[in-house]
């Protein structure tokens, strides 16, 4: 199966306001899934991860298998949606899906493995969590997943145009955001519930004032240069 490219967005110049709004956030469709369904592959899993870039918290992956003929209005790259839109779509995706699997790799493993390997591990966990359902084909955002033993194709920015991948990105994002809100209660003072661990100005200021918490990624800059500093609230 050839690697795919997302549909190009129309230029906004000269377009009406509604057209410009649509151009900013195209919705994903089941184009690749339909090709696979037509050749008899009924269980197609879309896989994506969130949390590659943050300074704190886990990396989370999701695998979503949609039924043949599925169409979900409004599903798009989770980064292009509001929190309210993601929450609503998460409920709808889980209601409609044949299977949903999640994989979570925590900070210790991110620091031990590196973020790329941790993300791949989370994706493998997400696929394994679909059991007893076994996909016949995997559509994955970014790069292919090593060691899964299932035919697959990878699509850079696939969460923007492949329906099952976009659905996985939403499920993973909603789950990870929930984890970060829980971490805010365990480790107050960093604003995890607002920035979800990303390197915002407020987060960097909190790090400068408090030092890293136990859920910060010590292998990430700017934390790597301060790897010998004690964790906030703990003795070493």
C-alpha positions in Angstrom: 0.0 0.0 0.0 1.5 3.4 -1.0 2.3 6.0 1.6 -0.3 8.7 1.6 -0.3 12.4 1.7 -3.0 14.6 3.3 -5.2 16.6 1.0 -3.9 20.1 0.4 -5.8 22.9 2.1 -7.2 25.6 -0.1 -5.8 29.0 0.2 -7.8 31.4 2.3 -7.0 34.5 0.2 -10.2 35.6 -1.4 -12.3 33.0 0.3 -15.5 33.7 2.2 -15.3 33.6 6.1 -17.0 30.1 6.3 -14.6 28.8 3.6 -11.6 30.1 5.5 -12.8 28.5 8.7 -13.2 25.1 6.9 -9.7 25.5 5.4 -8.1 25.9 8.8 -9.5 22.6 10.1 -10.2 20.0 7.4 -11.9 16.8 8.7 -10.4 13.3 8.3 -12.2 10.8 6.2 -12.2 7.0 5.8 -10.5 7.0 2.4 -7.7 4.5 3.2 -10.0 2.4 5.3 -12.4 2.0 2.4 -9.6 0.7 0.2 -8.8 -1.9 2.8 -12.5 -2.8 3.5 -13.0 -3.4 -0.2 -10.3 -6.0 -0.3 -11.7 -7.9 2.6 -9.7 -6.4 5.5 -12.5 -5.6 8.0 -10.4 -4.9 11.1 -8.4 -1.7 10.4 -6.7 -0.1 13.3 -5.7 3.6 13.3 -2.8 4.4 15.8 -1.4 7.6 17.0 0.4 9.0 20.1 0.4 12.2 22.0 2.9 13.7 24.4 6.1 13.5 22.5 7.2 17.1 23.2 6.2 17.9 26.8 8.7 18.3 29.6 6.6 16.3 32.0 4.1 13.4 32.0 3.7 10.2 30.0 3.5 9.5 26.3 0.1 8.0 25.5 -1.0 6.1 22.4 -4.3 4.9 21.2 -5.5 2.3 18.7 -9.0 2.6 17.3 -10.8 0.1 15.1 -13.9 1.5 13.4 -16.8 -0.5 11.9 -17.0 -0.9 8.1 -18.7 2.2 6.6 -18.0 4.3 9.6 -18.2 8.1 9.1 -17.7 10.5 12.0 -18.4 14.2 11.5 -15.9 16.6 12.9 -13.1 14.1 13.5 -9.7 15.8 12.8 -6.2 16.1 14.2 -6.7 16.5 17.9 -4.4 19.5 17.9 -6.9 21.4 15.7 -9.8 20.8 18.1 -10.9 22.5 21.3 -11.0 20.6 24.6 -14.8 20.6 24.4 -14.8 19.2 20.9 -12.3 16.5 21.8 -14.3 15.4 24.8 -17.5 15.2 22.8 -15.8 13.3 20.0 -14.0 10.9 22.4 -17.4 9.8 23.7 -18.7 9.3 20.2 -15.6 7.4 19.0 -15.7 5.1 21.9 -19.5 4.5 21.3 -19.0 3.7 17.6 -15.7 1.9 17.6 -15.4 -1.9 17.5 -12.3 -1.6 19.7 -10.2 1.0 21.5 -6.8 0.3 23.1 -4.6 2.6 25.1 -0.9 2.5 25.8 0.8 4.6 28.5 4.6 4.9 29.0 5.7 6.8 32.0 8.5 9.2 32.6 11.0 6.7 34.0 10.8 4.7 30.8 10.9 7.8 28.6 14.2 8.7 30.3 15.5 5.2 30.0 14.5 4.4 26.5 14.4 7.8 24.8 11.1 9.4 23.7 11.0 7.8 20.2 11.3 4.3 21.6 8.9 5.1 24.4 6.3 6.3 21.9 6.7 3.1 19.8 6.3 1.0 23.0 3.1 2.9 23.8 1.8 2.2 20.3 2.5 -1.5 20.7 0.7 -1.5 24.0 -2.3 0.2 22.5 -2.5 -2.4 19.8 -2.1 -5.2 22.4 -4.9 -3.7 24.5 -7.3 -4.3 21.6 -7.2 -8.0 22.5 -9.0 -10.3 21.8 -9.5 -8.2 18.6 -6.6 -8.6 16.2 -6.4 -6.0 13.4 -5.8 -7.2 9.9 -4.0 -3.9 9.0 -2.6 -0.9 10.9 -2.7 2.7 9.7 -0.2 4.7 11.8 0.7 8.3 12.0 4.4 9.2 11.4 6.6 6.1 11.2 5.9 2.3 11.1 5.8 0.5 14.4 8.6 -2.1 14.8 7.8 -5.6 16.0 4.0 -5.8 15.7 3.7 -8.6 13.2 0.7 -6.9 11.4 0.8 -5.4 8.0 0.9 -1.6 8.3 1.4 1.7 6.5 2.7 4.9 8.0 1.5 8.4 7.0 3.2 11.6 8.1 0.5 13.9 9.4 -2.0 11.1 9.0 -4.0 12.4 11.9 -5.1 15.2 9.7 -6.7 13.1 6.9 -7.0 9.4 7.9 -10.2 8.9 10.0 -9.1 6.1 12.2 -5.7 7.8 13.0 -7.5 11.0 13.7 -9.9 9.2 16.0 -6.9 7.6 17.8 -5.3 11.0 18.2 -8.4 12.3 19.9 -8.8 9.3 22.3 -5.1 9.5 23.2 -5.2 13.3 23.8 -8.3 13.1 26.0 -6.8 10.3 28.1 -3.4 12.0 28.5 -5.0 15.3 29.4 -6.9 13.5 32.2 -3.7 12.1 33.5 -2.1 15.5 33.5 -5.0 16.9 35.5 -4.5 14.2 38.0 -0.8 15.0 38.2 -1.7 18.6 38.9 -3.3 17.5 42.2 -0.3 15.3 43.1 2.3 17.9 42.1 0.7 21.4 42.5 2.5 24.5 41.5 3.5 23.6 37.9 0.2 24.2 36.1 0.0 20.8 34.5 -3.8 21.0 34.1 -3.3 24.2 32.0 -0.3 23.4 29.8 -0.4 19.6 30.0 3.4 19.5 30.6 4.4 21.4 27.5 7.2 24.0 27.7 5.2 27.1 28.0 6.6 30.3 29.6 4.5 29.6 32.8 5.8 26.1 33.0 9.4 27.2 32.6 9.0 29.8 35.3 7.5 27.2 37.6 10.5 24.9 36.9 12.9 27.7 37.7 11.1 28.5 41.0 10.5 24.9 42.1 12.9 22.6 40.4 11.7 19.5 38.6 9.0 17.2 40.0 9.1 13.4 39.9 7.0 13.5 36.7 9.4 15.7 34.8 11.5 14.1 32.0 15.0 14.4 33.2 16.4 13.5 29.8 14.8 16.6 28.2 16.3 20.0 27.8 16.3 22.2 29.8 16.1 19.5 32.5 19.0 17.4 31.2 21.5 20.1 32.2 20.1 20.0 35.7 20.0 16.3 36.1 21.8 16.4 39.4 19.4 18.8 41.1 17.1 17.2 43.7 13.5 16.4 42.7 11.0 18.9 44.2 9.6 17.5 47.4 12.0 14.5 47.6 15.4 13.9 48.9 18.0 12.0 46.9 
